[in-house]
């Protein structure tokens, strides 16, 4: 018996060392996934998507036959006169599920998801994103006017304090609240609402393409130092804004717990979760109605003001095309945490967000040259609306800030600065090729 115990201890110690090594490897991969998925993961966050993936994984194990029992060879069976418990070869036997476990597995297998089917779940989420995306466009426009030369005189197109800086800072601050600290609480109530606030509203409130374009316009005028300082100052203020948002949100959460504002008695709790088929369907219909109203009003105002041009027509046209930018960015976000190729290289880089920001910056630069070349009122209205709405919503600073902050707080903080340098340098370099060089060679008057 003593021999058996010592052998068992040796085997247990070896298994613990192996599991520790495997766990350490998984933790490193998990950290790469978490930092690149800190901002957004697209449709992979949908409840129906997670259910279908986990259900297919479970069924691959549950579909075994009840008679699929592999017998242990004779030499590995316990003999009556043996004092040592022999071990069967690894992975040569599988113990069948008990009757109770098998019945529970069958019940789980046939249980449908509580919420909407996958197709309706997609539609509902896209409607949420569209509504909150339009609200983000409107808020960004109001912040431009409030802090711009017309009112507060804080921001300007001719300084490093570019016109979208206030919206990028406020959006990053709110991302610290609703995209980091309280995102789990919002998801408990409604997954679609959490996605709509972070990806839809905050992603559309902030814009990387507008930031990059303003720095290109400074550069094409010869203000290279201002452009460089604009990127450095903007990155610093955005990083500080999200950190300040996280700290204040944590303080507010502590205050709520300290004052016991939220009731802990079950009898006083109000069920606000949108987790049933009926509730999700009602919410989807409500958001469809709201989206129809927003699009209808925007279309009517565009039709009325298009012939006059100006900021009003550009804004309402931006509201009409803005949701398409949100949807594209949401689909691209599913690339975050996947890496490159089958091997999943560089998983820590959020390739979805990087692709959205760089592509939006390049297209915005190209559209600016289209506007310079055509130089008509109607073209200015359409191009400016696409730039402000579609490209502004396709690119994002709040998600970029969440990813940057997660990388900076990980065990490899240098990755945050590498990610920021890649995003800025690639976008700005391509912008020089697409925007600055044609302006210099063709002599466009960018002041008209």
C-alpha positions in Angstrom: 0.0 0.0 0.0 2.9 2.4 0.8 4.3 1.6 -2.7 1.0 2.6 -4.3 0.8 5.9 -2.4 4.3 6.9 -3.4 3.6 6.0 -7.0 0.3 7.9 -6.9 2.1 11.0 -5.5 4.7 10.9 -8.2 2.1 10.6 -10.9 0.1 13.4 -9.4 3.1 15.7 -9.1 4.0 15.0 -12.8 0.4 15.8 -13.9 0.4 19.0 -11.9 3.7 20.1 -13.5 2.3 19.3 -17.0 -1.0 21.2 -16.3 1.0 24.1 -15.0 3.0 24.3 -18.2 -0.2 24.0 -20.4 -2.0 26.6 -18.2 0.9 29.1 -18.6 0.9 28.6 -22.4 -2.9 29.2 -22.5 -2.6 32.3 -20.3 -0.1 33.8 -22.7 -2.4 33.2 -25.7 -5.4 34.4 -23.7 -3.7 37.7 -22.9 -3.0 38.2 -26.6 -6.7 37.6 -27.3 -7.9 39.8 -24.5 -5.9 42.9 -25.4 -6.8 42.7 -29.1 -10.5 42.1 -28.2 -10.7 44.8 -25.5 -12.6 47.2 -27.8 -14.8 45.1 -30.0 -15.2 41.6 -31.4 -18.0 42.2 -33.9 -20.7 39.6 -34.4 -18.8 37.1 -32.2 -20.3 38.9 -29.2 -23.9 38.1 -30.2 -25.7 35.6 -27.9 -27.0 33.5 -30.8 -23.5 33.2 -32.3 -22.0 32.1 -29.0 -24.9 29.6 -28.5 -24.5 28.0 -31.9 -20.7 27.7 -31.5 -20.9 26.2 -28.0 -23.8 23.9 -29.0 -21.9 22.5 -32.0 -18.9 21.9 -29.8 -21.0 20.2 -27.2 -22.8 18.0 -29.8 -19.5 16.7 -31.1 -19.1 15.1 -27.7 -22.6 14.2 -26.9 -23.3 12.3 -30.2 -21.4 9.2 -29.1 -23.2 6.0 -29.0 -24.1 4.6 -25.6 -22.1 1.4 -26.4 -18.9 3.3 -27.3 -16.9 1.9 -24.4 -13.4 0.9 -25.0 -12.3 -2.1 -22.8 -9.1 -2.0 -20.8 -6.6 -4.6 -21.9 -6.0 -7.6 -19.7 -2.5 -6.6 -18.7 -3.7 -3.3 -17.4 -6.5 -4.6 -15.2 -6.2 -4.8 -11.4 -5.4 -8.3 -10.3 -6.5 -9.6 -6.9 -2.9 -10.2 -5.7 -1.5 -7.0 -7.0 -0.6 -4.2 -4.5 -0.1 -1.6 -7.2 -2.9 0.1 -9.1 -1.8 0.0 -12.8 -2.7 2.9 -15.1 -4.3 2.3 -18.5 -2.6 3.8 -21.5 -3.5 7.5 -22.1 -6.5 8.1 -24.3 -7.4 4.4 -24.7 -10.5 4.3 -22.6 -13.5 6.6 -22.2 -15.9 6.1 -19.4 -19.5 6.4 -20.4 -21.8 9.0 -19.0 -24.0 8.0 -16.2 -27.7 7.8 -16.9 -28.5 11.1 -15.1 -25.7 12.9 -16.9 -26.8 11.5 -20.2 -30.4 12.6 -19.7 -29.2 16.1 -18.6 -27.0 16.3 -21.7 -30.0 15.4 -23.9 -32.2 18.0 -22.3 -29.5 20.7 -22.8 -29.0 19.6 -26.4 -32.7 20.1 -27.3 -33.2 23.3 -25.4 -33.5 26.2 -27.8 -31.9 29.6 -27.0 -34.0 32.0 -25.0 -33.7 34.9 -27.3 -34.2 35.5 -31.0 -33.0 33.2 -33.8 -29.7 33.9 -35.3 -31.0 35.8 -38.3 -33.3 38.0 -36.3 -30.5 38.5 -33.7 -28.3 39.9 -36.5 -31.0 42.2 -37.7 -31.8 43.4 -34.2 -28.2 44.2 -33.5 -27.7 46.0 -36.8 -30.8 48.1 -36.1 -29.4 49.0 -32.7 -26.0 49.9 -34.2 -27.7 52.1 -36.9 -29.8 54.1 -34.4 -26.9 54.7 -32.0 -24.6 55.4 -34.9 -26.8 58.2 -36.1 -26.9 59.6 -32.5 -23.1 59.5 -32.5 -22.9 61.5 -35.7 -25.3 64.1 -34.3 -23.3 64.4 -31.1 -20.0 64.7 -32.9 -21.4 67.5 -35.1 -22.7 69.4 -32.0 -19.4 69.1 -30.2 -17.6 70.4 -33.3 -19.9 73.5 -33.3 -19.7 74.0 -29.6 -15.9 73.9 -29.3 -15.1 75.3 -32.7 -14.5 78.8 -34.0 -18.2 79.7 -33.9 -18.8 79.4 -30.2 -16.0 78.5 -27.8 -13.0 79.1 -30.1 -11.1 76.1 -28.6 -10.5 74.1 -31.8 -9.6 75.1 -35.3 -8.6 73.6 -38.6 -5.3 75.6 -38.5 -4.0 74.4 -35.1 -3.0 71.1 -33.4 -6.3 71.3 -31.5 -8.3 69.8 -34.4 -12.1 70.1 -34.5 -12.7 66.4 -33.6 -10.5 66.4 -30.5 -13.3 67.1 -28.0 -15.5 64.3 -29.4 -12.5 61.9 -29.4 -11.7 62.8 -25.8 -15.3 62.6 -24.6 -15.9 59.4 -26.5 -12.8 57.8 -25.0 -13.8 58.9 -21.5 -17.2 57.4 -21.9 -15.6 54.2 -23.3 -13.9 53.9 -19.9 -17.3 54.0 -18.2 -19.5 52.0 -20.6 -17.0 50.0 -22.5 -14.7 48.8 -19.7 -16.1 49.2 -16.2 -19.9 49.0 -16.7 -20.0 47.0 -19.9 -20.6 43.8 -18.1 -23.5 45.3 -16.2 -25.1 46.6 -19.4 -24.6 43.2 -21.0 -26.5 41.6 -18.2 -29.5 43.7 -19.1 -29.1 43.5 -22.9 -26.2 42.4 -25.1 -27.4 44.4 -28.0 -27.5 47.6 -25.9 -23.9 47.1 -24.8 -22.8 46.6 -28.4 -24.9 49.6 -29.5 -23.4 52.0 -26.9 -19.8 51.0 -27.5 -19.6 50.0 -31.1 -22.5 52.2 -32.4 -22.6 55.4 -30.3 -19.0 55.8 -29.0 -17.5 54.4 -32.2 -19.4 56.9 -34.2 -18.9 59.8 -31.8 -15.1 59.4 -32.2 -13.3 59.3 -35.6 -9.8 58.5 -36.5 -10.1 59.4 -40.2 -11.1 62.9 -39.4 -8.1 63.3 -37.1 -5.8 61.9 -39.7 -7.2 64.2 -42.4 -6.8 67.3 -40.4 -3.1 66.5 -39.8 -2.7 65.9 -43.6 -4.2 69.3 -44.3 -1.7 70.9 -41.9 1.1 69.0 -43.6 0.1 70.0 -47.2 0.3 73.6 -46.1 3.8 73.1 -44.8 3.0 72.8 -41.1 4.8 69.5 -40.5 5.6 70.3 -36.9 2.0 71.0 -36.1 0.9 67.7 -37.7 3.5 65.7 -35.6 2.5 67.5 -32.4 -1.2 67.0 -33.3 -0.7 63.2 -33.4 1.4 63.2 -30.2 -1.0 65.5 -28.2 -4.1 63.7 -29.6 -2.8 60.3 -28.5 -1.8 61.5 -25.1 -5.2 63.2 -24.5 -7.1 60.2 -25.7 -5.1 57.8 -23.6 -5.5 60.0 -20.5 -9.2 60.4 -21.2 -10.0 56.7 -21.2 -7.8 56.1 -18.1 -9.6 59.0 -16.3 -12.9 57.5 -17.4 -12.0 54.1 -15.9 -10.8 55.6 -12.7 -13.9 57.7 -12.2 -16.2 54.8 -13.1 -14.5 52.6 -10.6 -14.9 55.3 -8.0 -18.6 55.7 -8.8 -19.1 51.9 -8.5 -17.4 52.0 -5.1 -19.7 54.8 -4.1 -22.8 52.9 -5.1 -21.7 49.9 -3.2 -20.7 52.0 -0.2 -24.1 53.8 0.0 -26.0 50.6 -0.8 -28.1 52.4 -3.5 -28.8 49.2 -5.3 -31.2 46.9 -3.3 -29.9 43.5 -2.5 -33.3 42.1 -1.6 -34.8 39.8 -4.2 -38.3 41.1 -3.5 -37.3 44.6 -4.4 -35.4 43.8 -7.6 -37.0 44.8 -10.9 -36.3 42.4 -13.8 -35.0 44.7 -16.6 -33.2 42.0 -18.6 -34.1 41.7 -22.3 -33.4 38.0 -22.4 -36.6 36.5 -23.7 -37.9 36.1 -27.3 -40.9 38.4 -26.6 -38.9 41.2 -25.0 -36.2 41.1 -27.7 -38.7 41.2 -30.4 -40.5 44.2 -28.9 -37.3 46.1 -28.5 -36.3 45.3 -32.1 -39.6 46.6 -33.4 -39.2 49.8 -31.3 -35.7 50.4 -32.7 -36.9 49.7 -36.2 -39.5 52.4 -35.8 -37.0 54.9 -34.4 -34.5 54.1 -37.3 -37.3 54.7 -39.8 -38.1 58.0 -38.2 -34.4 59.1 -38.1 -33.9 58.1 -41.7 -37.2 59.6 -42.9 -36.4 63.0 -41.2 -32.9 63.0 -42.5 -34.0 62.2 -46.0 -36.6 64.9 -46.0 -34.2 67.5 -44.7 -31.5 66.5 -47.3 -34.1 66.9 -50.0 -35.1 70.3 -48.7 -31.6 71.7 -48.2 -29.6 69.9 -50.9 -30.1 72.7 -53.4 -28.7 75.2 -51.0 -25.8 73.1 -49.8 -24.1 74.0 -46.6 -23.5 72.3 -43.3 -27.1 71.3 -42.8 -27.4 69.3 -46.0 -24.0 67.7 -45.3 -25.1 66.7 -41.7 -28.3 65.1 -42.7 -26.7 63.2 -45.6 -24.1 62.0 -43.1 -26.9 60.7 -40.9 -28.3 58.7 -43.8 -25.0 57.0 -44.7 -23.4 56.8 -41.3 -25.0 53.4 -40.3 -23.3 51.7 -43.2 -19.9 52.7 -41.7 -20.9 51.3 -38.3 -22.0 48.0 -39.9 -18.7 47.6 -41.9 -16.6 48.3 -38.8 -18.7 45.9 -36.8 -18.1 43.1 -39.3 -14.4 43.9 -39.5 -14.2 43.7 -35.7 -14.6 40.0 -35.8 -11.0 39.9 -37.1 -9.8 41.1 -33.7 -8.0 38.4 -31.7 -7.7 36.1 -34.7 -4.2 36.9 -35.9 -2.8 36.4 -39.4 -3.1 33.1 -41.3 -3.9 29.7 -40.0 -1.2 30.0 -37.4 -2.8 33.1 -35.9 0.4 35.2 -36.0 0.4 38.6 -34.1 -2.8 37.9 -32.2 -2.2 40.8 -30.0 -2.8 43.2 -32.9 -6.5 44.1 -33.4 -6.5 43.7 -37.2 -10.2 44.5 -37.5 -9.9 47.9 -35.9 -6.6 48.6 -37.7 -8.2 47.8 -41.1 -11.2 50.0 -40.4 -9.1 53.0 -39.3 -6.5 52.8 -42.1 -9.0 52.2 -44.9 -11.3 55.0 -43.7 -8.4 57.4 -43.5 -7.3 56.5 -47.0 -10.8 56.8 -48.5 -11.3 60.1 -46.8 -8.1 61.4 -48.2 -9.1 60.3 -51.7 -12.6 61.9 -51.3 -10.9 65.2 -50.3 -9.1 65.2 -53.7 -12.3 64.4 -55.5 -13.9 67.4 -53.8 -10.9 69.6 -54.8 -11.0 68.3 -58.4 -14.7 68.7 -59.0 -15.2 71.8 -56.9 -19.0 72.1 -57.2 -21.6 72.7 -54.5 -23.4 69.4 -55.0 -20.2 67.4 -55.0 -19.1 69.2 -51.8 -22.3 68.3 -50.1 -22.2 64.6 -51.1 -18.5 64.2 -50.4 -18.5 66.0 -47.1 -21.5 63.9 -46.0 -19.7 60.7 -46.9 -16.6 61.9 -45.1 -18.4 63.0 -42.0 -20.9 60.1 -41.9 -19.6 57.0 -43.6 -15.9 57.4 -43.0 -16.4 59.0 -39.6 -18.4 56.0 -38.4 -16.1 53.5 -40.1 -13.1 54.7 -38.2 -13.0 55.0 -34.4 -10.8 56.4 -31.7 -12.8 55.0 -28.6 -12.2 51.4 -29.6 -8.6 52.2 -30.5 -8.2 53.8 -27.0 -9.7 50.7 -25.2 -7.3 48.4 -27.1 -4.3 50.8 -26.4 -5.2 50.9 -22.7 -5.5 47.1 -22.4 -2.1 46.6 -24.1 -0.5 49.2 -21.9 -1.7 47.4 -18.8 -0.7 44.0 -20.0 2.6 42.2 -19.3 3.9 43.6 -22.7 3.1 47.4 -22.5 5.4 48.1 -25.5 2.7 46.6 -27.7 0.5 49.5 -27.1 3.0 52.0 -28.6 3.8 49.7 -31.5 0.1 49.4 -32.3 -0.3 53.2 -32.1 2.7 53.8 -34.3 1.5 51.3 -36.9 -1.9 52.9 -37.0 -0.7 56.5 -37.2 2.3 55.9 -39.5 0.5 53.7 -42.0 -2.5 56.0 -42.2 -0.5 59.2 -42.5 2.0 57.8 -45.0 -0.7 56.5 -47.3 -2.6 59.8 -46.8 0.5 61.7 -48.1 0.5 59.6 -51.2 -3.2 59.8 -51.8 -3.9 63.5 -50.7 -0.7 65.6 -50.4 1.1 64.6 -53.5 -1.9 65.3 -55.9 -2.4 68.6 -54.2 1.2 69.6 -54.7 1.5 68.3 -58.2 -1.9 69.6 -59.6 -2.0 72.8 -57.6 -5.3 72.4 -56.0 -6.5 75.4 -53.9 -7.4 73.8 -50.6 -8.6 77.1 -49.1 -11.6 77.3 -51.4 
